Amino acid sequence: MTATNRSAPVETVLPHVVYARLAEAMAWLERVFGFEEYYRYGGGPAGGQMWAGRAAIQVRQAREGQRTPRELGFGTQSLTVFVEDVDGHFARAKAAGAKILEEPHETEYGEYQYAAEDLDGHHWLFSRHARDVEPEAWGAVMKARDRSQRTL
């Protein structure tokens, strides 16, 4: 990333995302959002790992009794992926049929992003840092001043 933004740090988190038809979902994620398959395992497949730039996700076939956000009728989380060219990414996703939830825009906390939904109803944000914004400037209440002192 060429810019920094104290309101939206880029950290490494490996989310695990469940799909009703995993093979179809992996192909969709490649075609629409530009993910690249790194590996898959199990027959069918049962799971895999995909990358978009420096962002990685684990994907897995839904197990007995598990439901996707589309099947439930609501979502419980949103995944943010940092990309350099938000407008280009948006154009690709829109042209490929992604359900666009928010057009590209700059947020009050300094991110330029758009929101989309995938074929199973998972909510995605594709973002880049537009400007550095102190969290207090948009109403955040700080608990720790120095992020370097944080521990997991």
Secondary structure, DSSP 8 states (H G I E B T S, - for coil): -----TTS-------EEEESSHHHHHHHHHHHH--EEEEEETTTTSEEEEEETTEEEEEEE--TT---HHHHTS-S-EEEEE-S-HHHHHHHHHHTT-EEEEEEEE-TTSEEEEEEE-TT--EEEEEEE-S---GGGGT---S-S-GGG---
